[in-house]
Structures are given as C-alpha cells and as structure tokens.
Amino acid sequence: MPKLNRALGRGGGRNIAGLNSLAIAGFMFSLFSSARYDPAMLIQKPYRLAVFSGLSLCFAFFWMGEAAAVAGEMRPLMRDFIGINGHTVQFKPELYRPVCGLVRDYHPVEWDLGTNTSVLPAFPFAKNRVDWSKVYGSWRARGWDIDACLMFESVDRTNWTNLEADAQAYGAAFAREFGPSGQRKLVDSVEIGNEPGKWSDADYTRLFKAMTEGLRAGDPKLKIATCNLTTGKSGDYEKSVDCVAKFPGLFDVLNLHTYAQLEGWPTWQRSFPEDPKLPNYLKDVEALCRWRDAHAPGKPVWVTEFGYDSSTKHAEKSGTFAKWQGVTDEQQAQWLVRSLLVFSAMPVERAYIYFFNDDDQPSLHASAGITRHFQPKPSFHALAHLQRVLGEYRFQSIVTNEPGRLRVQAYRNDSQQIIWVVWSPTGDGKSFTAKLDNIPSRVVDAQRAPLTEKPSASPTVTQEETGNIQVQVNGSPLYLIFGNP
C-alpha cells in the first residue's frame, strides 16, 4: 500500500489525467488510515524471531543459487527482473525508464467503483474520471511492463453490495478492457489486493476466488498474482498462504513484501540486506519459495515491495517518528543494488523497489524514493548503472559467499560472456583488498557502482599470470567484465 507518501495534497486543485489533485489527496488520506504503519500507531508492530542463523541462511542461499544453475533453470534477464513501485498519475514513465522496465501501480479500486460496487465504471474512465487509458497508455508508450495492484481494500468491506458478484463483474470488466488480449492491451498482470490484512481470511478468500474467476473469464492471458502473503498466520498487513492454497488454478504468481527491518517502533531501524541479525528479510522470501515448491510447484514468486528510507532531514523532535532512523543516501544506493543481486540468486522471478519518489520526509516509508522531489538520488544512478551493465545478463551462480567479508556472484549473457559482481556484505563502510581465484578469463573492464551521474573512479584490478586477480572491495558492488575465454 502507498505508505505515507506526502507528495499529494499540496497547493491547489490541479487537474491531472481528468482527476482533481484534491480528490487524489482525499483518497490518499483515507488510504493511509489503514496503511501498514499508521501515523497514530503507538505500539511496536510485532515480528517473528529469526528461525535460522545467519550462517545457515547464507548456506541455504548458496545451495539455491548453485542448484538453479545446475538444474539448467532459465533465470530471467536482469532487465526483466528489476521493477519499481509507482503510483497512478504521479509516476513519470520517462524519468524512471533508465532504471528498469517493470512498474507496479497501486490501483485504487475505490476510484473505479466509488460508493456503489454493483455499478461498473465506464472504462477506460474510473468513476472519479481518471482516464486509465491515458495513465497506463503513457507508461506503455515508454515500453513499461505494467502490474496493477487492484487494491479492493480501498473499498470498505461493509460498502460492497454483493461481494462475490461485484468482485467477479469488476474483474471481468477490468481484464476485458486492459488485459494483454483485451481492448486496450495495457496491463500485463494484476494483484488481488495489496496488504488486505484488515479483511478476515474468509472474506478475502471469497473475494479472491470471485475476482480471479472474473479476470480469467475477461482475459485468460492476464497474469494474476496474490496479495502480500506469509507462510505463517495472517496478520494486519499480509494474508496466509492458506487463503489461496485451494485455488492453484486461479493464480499465476505468489507475491510478498519484505523489508530489512531490525526493529519496529520506535526506530524502525533497517540494515544491510545480508545482515544475519535481520529477523525476516531474506528468510521470508526463502520460506515462501519453499512453500511454493511443496504446494504450488512452477508458480513464480515476486517480491513486490522492498526498500530503504533515506532523508536529508532529522527526525521530528516529538511524535510517533521522533526516534525514527533512516539510512544515508549512499547506504540506500548500496543496499538496494545488493538486495536486487541477492534476490536474483534466489528462486525469485521479479523484485520491485519501493518507492519511485519522495518529498524528503523523515519518517517511515516517506523517504524511500530513488528520486527526491523527482530529482535523482544516488540510488537512482547506482540502479541505472546496474541496468546498463547487467540488463542483458542472467544470474548464473554464487562464486564466493563469506558472511561478513566477501560475496561474489556470476552473471552470463546469451553470448556466454561473464560478469562477476563483487562486494562486501556488511554495513561497516570499510574497504579491503581481496584475492579472487579461478577467474573465467581476463578482465577487460571493471566498474564500481556510481553514486552520481558521472562514472565512479576506475577501480584498480591487479591481474596475475597464475589466473588470480586482486581487487579493492567495499560495500559498493564492483562489476568485473571478462573477455571471451
């Protein structure tokens, strides 16, 4: 769910895509009243204790990466792996295109159905007069693959006239209008809700079944993903896999949100992606992948939210976020890139960064953008560089995984060229010299992830005749590009 994005509601009532900005602000206010971290929340959000030790988890990921390569599984190209979370009329499709080609939209079903769910909108217009053909059409014109998260939970449960009938009719109408073989051909996939934890399991299951049946009837080619899932019991912001387990034919993708959060209220402190102290971050992804293998083999897993807040401002002196802790702009850049690299080594098909833009507010989820006031942050440049260097490559294997010291992953393109990505899986900011053995061929180029529009200084790579190289390693990934053997 869009979390505390305060870009809306400022100034007057500017019309955007047929919708007055004050109307947008009104929707966002009502939406945030049930957001994951409510501004009025005074107690810590509970989270599960770590199940695995950091070392055993690292071995587990090493095994998964190697097993995928050995089994010959076709991993996605990195250009088809990296996504960004946008939001309707605020998203600037041309600005973010250098970073990735997948965009996830928080699509408010409330805009479409209004207060009477039994009456369908006159698509492509929502009932509040947003023209989705212009919104999604402008994204498609820039080559984006579009995933619409259909936030049915934006309509209060008590306001659904006939839950099953209305959800099924809406799904069918949406798919016929916007699906890949529909009239507009603008949306490639949909999610059945974002974080509908406030709905009972029984009601979510009823709506899920009805809406997916409608979507399937409207356009069988439209991919259907679940809401944010957990392998445990349903919570305030996620639904248990038990809600969808009985309907494997009605969904195509398993979906989850995960954040590298060491603790909840009052600091919401986050850490680097490989931190073994993290109670949930990578472990939740691994758990869903294992559940998939056992109960829904062949279904892709998407991470549709992960991210880091970085603000130039200090936390407020009082109130809910007085002790909030963000990360630096440099850490956001490093840890977003490294998260994507680690996710790519897991049996995951996509990963969407949260968020596209922020207004530099020092609070939870309010400074998570890769742009600030639509100006690129260091993370934007590091991610655009990742796309340029690795976009045509697929994850191949984990070469080295020394927890707390060194990680090396190999990527290969369809011409069999190889790139190694090297970094220190820590958050201490230190640098050291590492010797890498058994390199595939001679290094022809080396690039460090940049933090500005300009390339980073050329890293020093010492090549030895014995087939080894020495490189300087730190928290910013180093890309070693090898020539043909």
RODO-2510 file (C-alpha; in nm, 4 decimals, decimal comma):
residues 485
     n   res          X          Y          Z
     1     m     0,0000     0,0000     0,0000
     2     p     0,1369     0,3502    -0,0685
     3     k     0,2901     0,4319     0,2662
     4     l     0,2947     0,7903     0,3932
     5     n     0,3759     0,9453     0,0580
     6     r     0,3176     1,3129     0,1260
     7     a     0,3662     1,4365    -0,2281
     8     l    -0,0082     1,4790    -0,2706
     9     g    -0,2440     1,7364    -0,1307
    10     r    -0,0052     2,0323    -0,1501
    11     g    -0,1212     2,3531    -0,3099
    12     g    -0,4437     2,3861    -0,5037
    13     g    -0,6650     2,1605    -0,7072
    14     r    -0,4607     2,0912    -1,0194
    15     n    -0,6275     1,8555    -1,2721
    16     i    -0,4222     1,5508    -1,3641
    17     a    -0,5475     1,2922    -1,6146
    18     g    -0,9006     1,4123    -1,5516
    19     l    -0,8738     1,3957    -1,1699
    20     n    -0,8523     1,6953    -0,9388
    21     s    -0,5469     1,6672    -0,7128
    22     l    -0,7592     1,7435    -0,4081
    23     a    -0,9597     1,4319    -0,4858
    24     i    -0,6342     1,2342    -0,5006
    25     a    -0,5320     1,3760    -0,1641
    26     g    -0,8676     1,2761    -0,0178
    27     f    -0,8231     0,9194    -0,1358
    28     m    -0,4674     0,9047    -0,0061
    29     f    -0,5776     1,0313     0,3357
    30     s    -0,8428     0,7619     0,3637
    31     l    -0,5958     0,5012     0,2402
    32     f    -0,3293     0,5945     0,4931
    33     s    -0,5743     0,5499     0,7753
    34     s    -0,5235     0,1748     0,7220
    35     a    -0,1637     0,1807     0,5936
    36     r     0,0955    -0,0623     0,7256
    37     y     0,2477     0,1895     0,9657
    38     d    -0,0261     0,4251     1,0707
    39     p     0,0919     0,7733     1,1773
    40     a    -0,1012     0,7277     1,5021
    41     m     0,0451     0,3869     1,5798
    42     l     0,1925     0,3901     1,9289
    43     i     0,2901     0,0282     1,9713
    44     q     0,5569    -0,1742     1,8007
    45     k     0,4436    -0,3880     1,5071
    46     p     0,5111    -0,7460     1,6152
    47     y     0,7517    -0,9527     1,4112
    48     r     0,8687    -1,3072     1,4192
    49     l     1,2001    -1,4062     1,5692
    50     a     1,4737    -1,5352     1,3447
    51     v     1,4339    -1,9018     1,2600
    52     f     1,7716    -1,9680     1,1043
    53     s     2,1155    -1,8484     1,1976
    54     g     2,2811    -1,6107     0,9559
    55     l     2,5396    -1,8660     0,8565
    56     s     2,2920    -2,1416     0,7802
    57     l     2,0826    -1,8943     0,5828
    58     c     2,3813    -1,7992     0,3718
    59     f     2,4488    -2,1658     0,3019
    60     a     2,0846    -2,2109     0,2066
    61     f     2,1039    -1,9305    -0,0495
    62     f     2,4332    -2,0623    -0,1807
    63     w     2,2692    -2,4012    -0,2345
    64     m     1,9671    -2,2488    -0,4080
    65     g     2,1837    -2,0465    -0,6441
    66     e     2,4006    -2,3404    -0,7335
    67     a     2,1037    -2,5769    -0,7649
    68     a     1,9286    -2,3467    -1,0096
    69     a     2,2355    -2,3249    -1,2282
    70     v     2,2989    -2,6974    -1,2148
    71     a     1,9394    -2,7778    -1,2983
    72     g     1,9611    -2,5573    -1,6045
    73     e     1,6749    -2,3368    -1,4901
    74     m     1,6375    -2,0350    -1,7190
    75     r     1,6776    -1,7362    -1,4910
    76     p     1,5298    -1,4024    -1,6018
    77     l     1,7414    -1,1374    -1,7653
    78     m     1,8099    -0,8646    -1,5117
    79     r     1,6176    -0,6205    -1,7329
    80     d     1,3118    -0,8443    -1,6799
    81     f     1,3807    -0,8849    -1,3083
    82     i     1,4038    -0,5297    -1,1715
    83     g     1,0872    -0,3283    -1,1099
    84     i     0,9754    -0,0065    -0,9413
    85     n     0,6638     0,0852    -0,7450
    86     g     0,4858     0,3873    -0,8901
    87     h     0,1514     0,5448    -0,8160
    88     t    -0,1083     0,6360    -1,0812
    89     v    -0,0900     0,9941    -1,2057
    90     q     0,2231     1,0805    -1,0050
    91     f     0,4534     0,8388    -1,1878
    92     k     0,6782     0,9858    -1,4578
    93     p     0,7380     0,6998    -1,7013
    94     e     1,0169     0,8709    -1,8949
    95     l     1,2168     0,9633    -1,5826
    96     y     1,2497     0,6124    -1,4398
    97     r     1,2976     0,4186    -1,7627
    98     p     1,6798     0,4085    -1,7334
    99     v     1,6407     0,2162    -1,4075
   100     c     1,4045    -0,0624    -1,5125
   101     g     1,1204    -0,1713    -1,7396
   102     l     0,8717    -0,3156    -1,4879
   103     v     0,6345    -0,0895    -1,2975
   104     r     0,3830    -0,1793    -1,0271
   105     d     0,0885     0,0539    -0,9766
   106     y    -0,1218     0,0951    -0,6643
   107     h    -0,4559     0,0885    -0,8457
   108     p    -0,7349     0,2122    -0,6144
   109     v    -1,0472     0,0071    -0,6830
   110     e    -1,2326     0,2770    -0,4910
   111     w    -1,1639     0,5169    -0,7793
   112     d    -1,3289     0,2702    -1,0179
   113     l    -1,6292     0,1595    -0,8139
   114     g    -1,6949     0,4554    -0,5867
   115     t    -1,9707     0,4050    -0,3297
   116     n    -2,1787     0,1622    -0,5363
   117     t    -1,9841    -0,1531    -0,6154
   118     s    -2,2738    -0,3081    -0,8070
   119     v    -2,2397    -0,0495    -1,0878
   120     l    -1,9314    -0,0869    -1,3068
   121     p    -1,7351     0,2154    -1,4278
   122     a    -1,7418     0,3239    -1,7904
   123     f    -1,3867     0,2060    -1,8603
   124     p    -1,1354     0,3381    -1,9526
   125     f    -1,2631     0,6033    -1,7110
   126     a    -1,2812     0,5469    -1,3367
   127     k    -1,5874     0,6870    -1,1650
   128     n    -1,3745     0,9765    -1,0398
   129     r    -1,2900     1,0452    -1,4092
   130     v    -0,9299     0,9283    -1,4141
   131     d    -0,8675     0,8057    -1,7673
   132     w    -0,6704     0,4841    -1,7257
   133     s    -0,6041     0,4678    -2,1000
   134     k    -0,4043     0,7897    -2,0646
   135     v    -0,2303     0,6882    -1,7425
   136     y    -0,1316     0,3364    -1,8480
   137     g    -0,1107     0,4354    -2,2141
   138     s     0,1638     0,6870    -2,1354
   139     w     0,3536     0,4173    -1,9481
   140     r     0,3133     0,1641    -2,2278
   141     a     0,4375     0,4192    -2,4814
   142     r     0,7681     0,4185    -2,2900
   143     g     0,7905     0,0391    -2,3042
   144     w     0,6850    -0,0443    -1,9483
   145     d     0,5518    -0,3835    -1,8397
   146     i     0,2593    -0,2878    -1,6132
   147     d     0,1464    -0,4702    -1,2995
   148     a    -0,1724    -0,3249    -1,1490
   149     c    -0,2220    -0,3987    -0,7809
   150     l    -0,6022    -0,3919    -0,7575
   151     m    -0,6491    -0,2505    -0,4091
   152     f    -1,0005    -0,3709    -0,3421
   153     e    -0,9367    -0,2979     0,0257
   154     s    -0,9655     0,0735    -0,0564
   155     v    -1,3405    -0,0006    -0,0557
   156     d    -1,4540    -0,0743     0,2991
   157     r    -1,5831    -0,4289     0,3393
   158     t    -1,9239    -0,3003     0,4504
   159     n    -1,9598    -0,0964     0,1300
   160     w    -1,9569    -0,3956    -0,1048
   161     t    -2,3163    -0,4508    -0,2187
   162     n    -2,2705    -0,8164    -0,3187
   163     l    -1,9139    -0,9238    -0,2544
   164     e    -1,8807    -1,2189    -0,4924
   165     a    -2,0982    -1,0868    -0,7751
   166     d    -1,9469    -0,7372    -0,7706
   167     a    -1,5863    -0,8610    -0,7464
   168     q    -1,6357    -1,1080    -1,0308
   169     a    -1,8013    -0,8483    -1,2539
   170     y    -1,5283    -0,5937    -1,1819
   171     g    -1,2508    -0,8451    -1,2569
   172     a    -1,4073    -0,9449    -1,5870
   173     a    -1,4601    -0,5817    -1,6934
   174     f    -1,1059    -0,4788    -1,5980
   175     a    -0,9491    -0,7717    -1,7839
   176     r    -1,1587    -0,7190    -2,0982
   177     e    -1,0641    -0,3521    -2,1074
   178     f    -0,6960    -0,3537    -2,0100
   179     g    -0,5628    -0,7126    -2,0327
   180     p    -0,2946    -0,8177    -2,2830
   181     s    -0,5588    -0,9530    -2,5223
   182     g    -0,8270    -0,7040    -2,4184
   183     q    -0,9430    -0,3894    -2,5878
   184     r    -0,6605    -0,1600    -2,4636
   185     k    -0,3782    -0,4129    -2,4118
   186     l    -0,2189    -0,2019    -2,1402
   187     v    -0,1879    -0,4193    -1,8268
   188     d     0,0233    -0,7349    -1,8145
   189     s    -0,0573    -0,8572    -1,4636
   190     v    -0,2781    -0,7784    -1,1653
   191     e    -0,2631    -0,8468    -0,7926
   192     i    -0,5706    -0,9264    -0,5847
   193     g    -0,5158    -0,6680    -0,3149
   194     n    -0,2065    -0,5122    -0,1650
   195     e    -0,1994    -0,5630     0,2131
   196     p    -0,5618    -0,6529     0,2976
   197     g    -0,4872    -0,7750     0,6477
   198     k    -0,7840    -0,5921     0,7958
   199     w    -1,0171    -0,8212     0,5979
   200     s    -1,0988    -1,1575     0,7521
   201     d    -0,9478    -1,4643     0,5899
   202     a    -1,2953    -1,5835     0,4953
   203     d    -1,3871    -1,2584     0,3213
   204     y    -1,0528    -1,2338     0,1422
   205     t    -1,0886    -1,5906     0,0177
   206     r    -1,4411    -1,5185    -0,1088
   207     l    -1,3307    -1,2052    -0,2927
   208     f    -1,0107    -1,3666    -0,4227
   209     k    -1,1984    -1,6557    -0,5770
   210     a    -1,4677    -1,4344    -0,7317
   211     m    -1,2349    -1,1685    -0,8702
   212     t    -0,9870    -1,4190    -1,0148
   213     e    -1,2707    -1,6067    -1,1852
   214     g    -1,3842    -1,2800    -1,3408
   215     l    -1,0328    -1,1903    -1,4510
   216     r    -0,9815    -1,5345    -1,6055
   217     a    -1,3089    -1,5026    -1,7972
   218     g    -1,2264    -1,1495    -1,9105
   219     d    -0,8767    -1,2266    -2,0398
   220     p    -0,7069    -1,5647    -1,9793
   221     k    -0,3710    -1,4134    -2,0787
   222     l    -0,3704    -1,1646    -1,7917
   223     k    -0,1344    -1,2861    -1,5163
   224     i    -0,2914    -1,2988    -1,1711
   225     a    -0,0869    -1,2558    -0,8527
   226     t    -0,1898    -1,2878    -0,4914
   227     c    -0,1729    -1,0104    -0,2353
   228     n     0,1177    -0,9890     0,0090
   229     l     0,1485    -1,3405     0,1539
   230     t     0,3039    -1,5054     0,4561
   231     t     0,3649    -1,8737     0,5215
   232     g     0,2505    -1,8167     0,8789
   233     k    -0,0814    -1,6916     1,0058
   234     s    -0,2491    -1,3894     0,8510
   235     g    -0,1503    -1,0567     1,0052
   236     d    -0,2538    -0,6956     0,9816
   237     y    -0,0714    -0,6488     0,6507
   238     e    -0,0458    -0,9952     0,4957
   239     k    -0,2627    -1,2964     0,4228
   240     s    -0,1702    -1,6566     0,4938
   241     v    -0,0943    -1,8832     0,2014
   242     d    -0,3831    -2,0924     0,3343
   243     c    -0,6228    -1,8363     0,1844
   244     v    -0,5161    -1,9237    -0,1712
   245     a    -0,3812    -2,2782    -0,1376
   246     k    -0,7072    -2,4377    -0,2517
   247     f    -0,7183    -2,2403    -0,5789
   248     p    -0,3878    -2,3024    -0,7635
   249     g    -0,5611    -2,2749    -1,0998
   250     l    -0,6843    -1,9245    -1,0250
   251     f    -0,3484    -1,7530    -0,9729
   252     d    -0,0205    -1,7456    -1,1591
   253     v     0,2146    -1,5702    -0,9150
   254     l     0,2857    -1,5777    -0,5403
   255     n     0,3603    -1,2343    -0,4022
   256     l     0,5244    -1,0938    -0,0894
   257     h     0,6603    -0,7720     0,0623
   258     t     0,9764    -0,7754     0,2684
   259     y     1,1793    -0,5056     0,4417
   260     a     1,5255    -0,5255     0,6004
   261     q     1,3941    -0,4065     0,9359
   262     l     1,5878    -0,4846     1,2517
   263     e     1,3169    -0,3484     1,4791
   264     g     0,9798    -0,1782     1,4606
   265     w     0,8557     0,1139     1,6647
   266     p     1,0031     0,3491     1,7734
   267     t     1,3126     0,3422     1,5441
   268     w     1,2097     0,1228     1,2507
   269     q     1,5818     0,0645     1,2088
   270     r     1,6897    -0,1086     0,8884
   271     s     2,0106    -0,2832     0,7981
   272     f     2,2112    -0,4111     0,5043
   273     p     2,0444    -0,6982     0,3130
   274     e     2,2896    -0,9713     0,4140
   275     d     2,2754    -0,8909     0,7869
   276     p     2,2269    -1,2238     0,9728
   277     k     2,0501    -1,0335     1,2535
   278     l     1,7541    -0,9472     1,0314
   279     p     1,4541    -1,1420     1,1606
   280     n     1,2586    -1,1658     0,8366
   281     y     1,4034    -1,0018     0,5255
   282     l     1,5516    -1,2840     0,3177
   283     k     1,4091    -1,5561     0,5374
   284     d     1,0502    -1,4682     0,4462
   285     v     1,1393    -1,4918     0,0773
   286     e     1,3056    -1,8279     0,1303
   287     a     1,0038    -1,9524     0,3273
   288     l     0,7585    -1,8626     0,0513
   289     c     0,9813    -2,0243    -0,2119
   290     r     0,9918    -2,3439    -0,0096
   291     w     0,6141    -2,3381     0,0377
   292     r     0,5766    -2,2859    -0,3373
   293     d     0,7973    -2,5837    -0,4141
   294     a     0,5872    -2,8036    -0,1862
   295     h     0,2359    -2,6776    -0,2642
   296     a     0,2374    -2,4815    -0,5922
   297     p     0,5344    -2,6041    -0,7972
   298     g     0,6130    -2,3968    -1,1016
   299     k     0,4445    -2,0798    -0,9745
   300     p     0,6767    -1,7756    -0,9838
   301     v     0,7465    -1,5758    -0,6695
   302     w     0,7577    -1,1955    -0,6915
   303     v     0,8937    -0,9611    -0,4279
   304     t     0,6702    -0,6611    -0,4957
   305     e     0,7931    -0,4345    -0,2169
   306     f     1,1341    -0,3814    -0,0600
   307     g     1,3241    -0,0619     0,0076
   308     y     1,5061     0,1812     0,2325
   309     d     1,4245     0,5315     0,3597
   310     s     1,6915     0,7997     0,3207
   311     s     1,6211     1,1617     0,4111
   312     t     1,8379     1,4727     0,4340
   313     k     1,6335     1,5883     0,7339
   314     h     1,6493     1,4972     1,1008
   315     a     1,3617     1,3151     1,2640
   316     e     1,0891     1,5207     1,4253
   317     k     1,1569     1,6280     1,7851
   318     s     0,8360     1,4735     1,9118
   319     g     0,5597     1,2431     1,7995
   320     t     0,5470     0,8936     1,6527
   321     f     0,8622     0,9316     1,4422
   322     a     1,0801     1,1194     1,6923
   323     k     1,3170     0,8209     1,7170
   324     w     1,2852     0,7097     1,3541
   325     q     1,6163     0,6097     1,1944
   326     g     1,6756     0,6286     0,8222
   327     v     1,9792     0,5279     0,6215
   328     t     2,2174     0,7526     0,4316
   329     d     2,1758     0,8170     0,0609
   330     e     2,4903     0,6127    -0,0013
   331     q     2,3576     0,3201     0,2033
   332     q     2,0246     0,3315     0,0220
   333     a     2,2083     0,3084    -0,3104
   334     q     2,4349     0,0246    -0,1996
   335     w     2,1683    -0,1775    -0,0209
   336     l     1,9052    -0,1514    -0,2937
   337     v     2,1530    -0,2756    -0,5553
   338     r     2,2805    -0,5513    -0,3276
   339     s     1,9256    -0,6562    -0,2401
   340     l     1,8495    -0,6987    -0,6081
   341     l     2,1667    -0,9016    -0,6556
   342     v     2,0835    -1,1278    -0,3607
   343     f     1,7208    -1,1677    -0,4725
   344     s     1,8419    -1,2607    -0,8210
   345     a     2,0367    -1,5506    -0,6684
   346     m     1,7161    -1,6853    -0,5118
   347     p     1,4351    -1,8646    -0,6972
   348     v     1,2517    -1,5342    -0,7452
   349     e     1,1262    -1,4065    -1,0804
   350     r     1,0927    -1,0323    -1,0062
   351     a     1,1704    -0,7712    -0,7404
   352     y     1,0047    -0,4275    -0,7258
   353     i     1,1718    -0,1391    -0,5410
   354     y     0,9645     0,0719    -0,3052
   355     f     0,9424     0,3661    -0,3965
   356     f     0,9763     0,5836    -0,7045
   357     n     0,9742     0,9311    -0,5448
   358     d     0,9596     1,1049    -0,2083
   359     d     0,9304     1,4531    -0,0612
   360     d     1,2194     1,4056     0,1826
   361     q     1,0042     1,3452     0,4891
   362     p     1,1997     1,1904     0,7804
   363     s     0,9548     0,9143     0,8671
   364     l     0,8706     0,5595     0,7748
   365     h     0,8199     0,4952     0,4011
   366     a     0,8130     0,8707     0,3367
   367     s     1,1717     0,8984     0,2078
   368     a     1,2048     0,5669     0,0239
   369     g     1,2104     0,7111    -0,3284
   370     i     1,5010     0,6739    -0,5659
   371     t     1,4255     1,0355    -0,6567
   372     r     1,3681     1,3248    -0,4157
   373     h     1,1262     1,5841    -0,5479
   374     f     1,1737     1,3978    -0,8780
   375     q     1,5481     1,4657    -0,8765
   376     p     1,7716     1,1546    -0,8842
   377     k     1,9211     1,0358    -0,5571
   378     p     2,2459     0,8339    -0,5549
   379     s     2,0360     0,5164    -0,5640
   380     f     1,8871     0,6211    -0,8978
   381     h     2,2336     0,6399    -1,0529
   382     a     2,3518     0,3129    -0,8977
   383     l     2,0385     0,1332    -1,0204
   384     a     2,0581     0,2821    -1,3700
   385     h     2,4184     0,1646    -1,3850
   386     l     2,3129    -0,1847    -1,2761
   387     q     2,0620    -0,1885    -1,5603
   388     r     2,3199    -0,0751    -1,8168
   389     v     2,5813    -0,3286    -1,7101
   390     l     2,3719    -0,6345    -1,6189
   391     g     2,0452    -0,5778    -1,8051
   392     e     2,1240    -0,8371    -2,0724
   393     y     2,2708    -1,0870    -1,8249
   394     r     2,1182    -1,3628    -1,6124
   395     f     2,2260    -1,4842    -1,2718
   396     q     2,4484    -1,7897    -1,3091
   397     s     2,5938    -1,8817    -0,9713
   398     i     2,7297    -1,7699    -0,6375
   399     v     3,1077    -1,7862    -0,6754
   400     t     3,2033    -1,6890    -0,3207
   401     n     2,9948    -1,6340    -0,0087
   402     e     3,1957    -1,5492     0,3026
   403     p     2,9467    -1,3987     0,5501
   404     g     3,0660    -1,0688     0,6910
   405     r     3,3500    -1,0391     0,4406
   406     l     3,3088    -1,1189     0,0707
   407     r     3,0394    -1,2106    -0,1777
   408     v     3,0864    -1,2778    -0,5498
   409     q     2,8089    -1,3645    -0,7962
   410     a     2,8449    -1,4584    -1,1628
   411     y     2,6142    -1,3445    -1,4445
   412     r     2,6159    -1,4623    -1,8046
   413     n     2,4532    -1,3264    -2,1191
   414     d     2,3212    -1,5239    -2,4136
   415     s     2,6566    -1,4809    -2,5904
   416     q     2,8223    -1,6609    -2,2961
   417     q     3,0063    -1,3505    -2,1761
   418     i     3,0548    -1,3381    -1,7990
   419     i     3,0432    -1,0629    -1,5391
   420     w     3,1319    -1,1094    -1,1751
   421     v     2,9814    -0,8744    -0,9171
   422     v     3,1946    -0,8374    -0,6038
   423     w     3,1080    -0,6669    -0,2769
   424     s     3,1487    -0,6757     0,0988
   425     p     2,8212    -0,7999     0,2545
   426     t     2,8493    -0,5657     0,5514
   427     g     2,7367    -0,2220     0,6606
   428     d     3,0603    -0,1004     0,8189
   429     g     3,1823     0,1079     0,5233
   430     k     3,5272    -0,0485     0,5322
   431     s     3,7411    -0,1374     0,2313
   432     f     3,9977    -0,4152     0,1845
   433     t     4,1958    -0,5960    -0,0844
   434     a     4,0699    -0,9390    -0,1875
   435     k     4,2312    -1,2068    -0,3990
   436     l     3,9916    -1,3829    -0,6384
   437     d     4,0837    -1,7268    -0,7693
   438     n     3,9730    -1,9302    -1,0693
   439     i     3,8610    -1,6358    -1,2782
   440     p     3,6896    -1,7382    -1,6070
   441     s     3,9165    -1,5271    -1,8333
   442     r     4,0986    -1,1963    -1,8458
   443     v     3,9271    -0,8873    -1,7046
   444     v     3,8624    -0,6377    -1,9837
   445     d     3,6749    -0,3782    -1,7784
   446     a     3,5956    -0,3006    -1,4161
   447     q     3,3299    -0,0586    -1,2935
   448     r     3,2187     0,0431    -0,9475
   449     a     2,8509     0,1273    -0,8824
   450     p     2,8338     0,5082    -0,9131
   451     l     2,6557     0,7460    -0,6776
   452     t     2,6278     1,0320    -0,9260
   453     e     2,5543     1,0707    -1,2947
   454     k     2,9285     1,0551    -1,3594
   455     p     3,1039     0,7151    -1,3544
   456     s     3,2935     0,6195    -1,0422
   457     a     3,6703     0,6354    -1,0485
   458     s     3,8165     0,3389    -1,2319
   459     p     3,8914     0,0671    -0,9770
   460     t     4,2355    -0,0919    -0,9711
   461     v     4,2437    -0,4571    -1,0739
   462     t     4,5758    -0,6409    -1,0492
   463     q     4,5863    -0,9466    -1,2732
   464     e     4,8371    -1,2188    -1,2014
   465     e     4,9660    -1,4701    -1,4525
   466     t     4,8551    -1,7503    -1,2228
   467     g     4,4929    -1,6753    -1,3135
   468     n     4,4166    -1,4778    -0,9984
   469     i     4,3253    -1,1118    -0,9551
   470     q     4,3386    -0,8674    -0,6680
   471     v     4,0628    -0,6087    -0,6269
   472     q     3,9594    -0,3454    -0,3770
   473     v     3,6317    -0,4468    -0,2112
   474     n     3,3815    -0,2373    -0,0175
   475     g     3,0054    -0,2013     0,0211
   476     s     2,9550    -0,0678    -0,3319
   477     p     2,9337    -0,3532    -0,5848
   478     l     3,2260    -0,3898    -0,8243
   479     y     3,1478    -0,5260    -1,1720
   480     l     3,4267    -0,7303    -1,3312
   481     i     3,3674    -0,7794    -1,7035
   482     f     3,5556    -1,0706    -1,8525
   483     g     3,6615    -1,1229    -2,2106
   484     n     3,5852    -1,4352    -2,4069
   485     p     3,7799    -1,7371    -2,2788
***
